[in-house]
Amino acid sequence: MYKVFVNDKPLFLTNEVQKETDFKLFLLESVDIEKLIVKFFQNKIQKALLYHPDEKLIMKTLRAKLPVEKAGGGLVYNKNGDILFIFRNGKWDLPKGGMEKNETIEETSMREVEEETGVNKLVITEKLQKTYHIFKRNDRYKLKITQWFEMQTTFEGTPEGQADEGIDLVEWVNPKDISKYLENSYENIKLLFEDLK
């Protein structure tokens, strides 16, 4: 099963039909994906299931219906064990961004962390999960697939937010304080921390 977020609301891609009463169920093969997305953005749907019988074809079928943008991001630890957070568009987030031509996803992730926060001396220590969300750009809905990596840094300076990316703050957050930051964050970011518990 995949969890894709639309306007921070869950859209589950599944090959199992559950007897949930508060979920709207749609057939992935035949759904008008644009109309469904619009209903999420209009708050007419809070959560939905997209059903496809073949689990191996679920993501492929969705990707055929929407343009895909690949991105990479970092869950970055400093030598004190603190985690790097950014504050953008009124929410706490982790540094991430789109893949450029001829880049590996690892290179994308490290470049984006450095560009968005000024933090360098990064080493990838673990490949984490992918997250999925649908967004609108230039009047088109797109599926963003972000591959996350755990990273370590020996960076000693003061991180600085990339102003032209709308990043207002960059902070190192002690793990015991993470839950306060996640109260004002995105569902995709919360998923990353579920795995760490």
C-alpha positions as CSV (number, residue, x, y, z in Angstrom):
1,M,0.0,0.0,0.0
2,Y,1.1,3.5,-0.8
3,K,0.1,6.7,1.0
4,V,0.0,9.7,-1.2
5,F,-0.9,13.1,0.2
6,V,-3.1,15.6,-1.5
7,N,-3.3,18.9,0.2
8,D,-2.0,17.1,3.3
9,K,-4.9,14.6,3.2
10,P,-4.3,10.9,2.6
11,L,-5.0,9.0,-0.6
12,F,-4.3,5.3,-0.1
13,L,-3.3,3.2,-3.1
14,T,-4.2,-0.3,-2.3
15,N,-5.0,-3.8,-3.8
16,E,-7.2,-4.6,-0.8
17,V,-10.7,-3.4,-0.2
18,Q,-11.4,-2.7,3.4
19,K,-14.8,-2.2,4.9
20,E,-14.0,1.4,6.0
21,T,-17.1,3.6,6.0
22,D,-15.5,7.0,6.1
23,F,-13.2,6.4,3.1
24,K,-14.3,7.1,-0.4
25,L,-13.3,4.3,-2.8
26,F,-12.3,4.8,-6.4
27,L,-11.0,2.4,-9.1
28,L,-7.5,3.5,-10.0
29,E,-7.8,2.2,-13.5
30,S,-10.9,4.3,-14.4
31,V,-10.8,7.3,-12.0
32,D,-10.6,10.8,-13.4
33,I,-7.6,11.7,-11.3
34,E,-7.8,15.5,-11.9
35,K,-11.4,15.6,-10.7
36,L,-10.5,13.6,-7.6
37,I,-7.6,15.9,-6.8
38,V,-9.8,19.0,-7.2
39,K,-12.2,17.5,-4.7
40,F,-9.3,17.1,-2.2
41,F,-8.3,20.7,-2.7
42,Q,-11.9,21.9,-2.3
43,N,-12.1,19.9,1.0
44,K,-14.9,17.8,-0.4
45,I,-12.9,14.7,0.3
46,Q,-10.8,14.2,3.4
47,K,-9.5,10.7,2.6
48,A,-9.9,8.1,-0.1
49,L,-8.8,4.7,-1.3
50,L,-7.7,4.1,-4.9
51,Y,-8.1,0.4,-5.7
52,H,-6.1,-1.6,-8.2
53,P,-6.1,-5.4,-8.0
54,D,-2.4,-5.8,-8.9
55,E,-0.1,-4.4,-6.2
56,K,2.9,-4.3,-8.5
57,L,1.0,-2.1,-11.0
58,I,-0.5,0.4,-8.5
59,M,2.2,3.1,-8.6
60,K,2.9,2.5,-12.3
61,T,-0.8,3.2,-13.0
62,L,-0.8,6.4,-11.0
63,R,2.4,7.6,-12.6
64,A,0.8,7.1,-16.0
65,K,-2.0,9.5,-15.0
66,L,0.2,12.3,-13.6
67,P,3.5,13.8,-14.5
68,V,6.1,12.8,-12.0
69,E,8.7,15.0,-10.4
70,K,11.5,13.2,-8.5
71,A,13.1,14.8,-5.5
72,G,15.6,14.0,-2.8
73,G,15.8,15.1,0.8
74,G,17.8,14.8,4.0
75,L,17.1,13.9,7.6
76,V,20.3,15.4,8.8
77,Y,22.0,14.8,12.2
78,N,24.8,16.9,13.6
79,K,27.5,15.5,16.0
80,N,25.2,16.3,19.0
81,G,22.4,14.1,17.6
82,D,20.2,17.2,16.7
83,I,18.1,17.1,13.5
84,L,18.1,19.9,10.9
85,F,14.7,21.5,10.3
86,I,13.6,24.3,8.0
87,F,10.6,26.7,8.4
88,R,9.0,27.4,5.0
89,N,5.5,28.5,4.1
90,G,4.4,28.6,7.7
91,K,5.4,25.0,8.5
92,W,8.4,23.0,9.8
93,D,9.9,20.9,7.0
94,L,13.1,19.0,6.1
95,P,15.3,20.2,3.3
96,K,14.5,18.6,-0.1
97,G,14.2,19.5,-3.7
98,G,13.9,18.4,-7.3
99,M,16.4,16.3,-9.2
100,E,18.5,18.0,-11.9
101,K,19.6,16.4,-15.1
102,N,22.5,13.9,-14.8
103,E,22.3,13.8,-11.0
104,T,21.9,10.7,-8.9
105,I,19.2,10.9,-6.2
106,E,21.9,10.9,-3.6
107,E,23.6,13.9,-5.2
108,T,20.3,15.7,-5.4
109,S,19.6,15.1,-1.7
110,M,23.0,16.4,-0.6
111,R,22.9,19.4,-3.0
112,E,19.4,20.4,-1.8
113,V,20.3,20.2,1.9
114,E,23.4,22.4,1.3
115,E,21.6,24.9,-0.9
116,E,18.6,25.3,1.4
117,T,20.5,25.4,4.7
118,G,24.1,26.1,4.0
119,V,25.0,22.9,5.9
120,N,27.8,21.0,4.2
121,K,30.2,18.1,5.0
122,L,27.3,15.7,4.6
123,V,27.6,11.9,4.5
124,I,24.7,9.7,3.7
125,T,24.4,7.0,6.4
126,E,21.1,5.3,5.4
127,K,18.5,5.2,2.6
128,L,15.1,6.0,4.2
129,Q,11.6,5.6,2.6
130,K,10.0,7.5,-0.3
131,T,7.2,9.9,0.3
132,Y,4.5,10.9,-2.2
133,H,2.4,14.0,-2.6
134,I,0.4,15.7,-5.3
135,F,0.9,19.4,-5.9
136,K,-0.1,22.0,-8.5
137,R,2.4,24.0,-10.6
138,N,1.7,26.0,-13.7
139,D,-2.0,24.8,-13.7
140,R,-0.9,21.1,-13.8
141,Y,-1.1,18.5,-11.0
142,K,2.0,16.6,-10.5
143,L,3.1,13.6,-8.4
144,K,6.2,14.3,-6.4
145,I,8.2,11.3,-5.3
146,T,10.8,12.2,-2.7
147,Q,13.5,9.7,-1.7
148,W,14.8,10.5,1.8
149,F,18.2,9.8,3.2
150,E,19.6,9.9,6.7
151,M,22.7,12.0,6.8
152,Q,25.4,13.0,9.3
153,T,27.4,16.2,9.2
154,T,30.4,17.6,11.0
155,F,29.3,21.2,10.0
156,E,30.1,23.7,12.8
157,G,28.7,27.0,11.5
158,T,25.3,28.6,11.7
159,P,22.8,27.3,9.1
160,E,21.1,29.9,6.9
161,G,17.9,29.5,5.0
162,Q,17.8,29.9,1.3
163,A,15.7,33.1,1.0
164,D,14.6,32.6,-2.6
165,E,13.1,29.3,-1.6
166,G,11.1,31.0,1.1
167,I,13.0,29.4,4.0
168,D,12.6,31.7,7.0
169,L,14.4,29.7,9.6
170,V,16.8,26.8,9.9
171,E,17.2,25.1,13.3
172,W,18.9,22.2,14.8
173,V,16.3,20.4,16.9
174,N,16.9,18.1,19.8
175,P,15.1,14.8,19.3
176,K,13.2,15.2,22.5
177,D,11.6,18.4,21.1
178,I,10.7,17.0,17.6
179,S,7.1,16.3,18.5
180,K,6.4,20.0,19.1
181,Y,7.8,20.8,15.6
182,L,5.8,18.0,14.0
183,E,2.6,19.5,15.3
184,N,3.1,22.2,12.6
185,S,4.5,20.1,9.8
186,Y,3.4,18.0,6.8
187,E,2.0,14.5,7.0
188,N,4.9,13.2,4.8
189,I,7.5,14.6,7.2
190,K,5.6,12.9,10.2
191,L,5.9,9.6,8.3
192,L,9.7,9.8,8.4
193,F,9.7,10.1,12.1
194,E,7.3,7.2,12.6
195,D,10.0,4.9,11.3
196,L,12.5,6.3,13.8
197,K,10.4,5.5,16.9
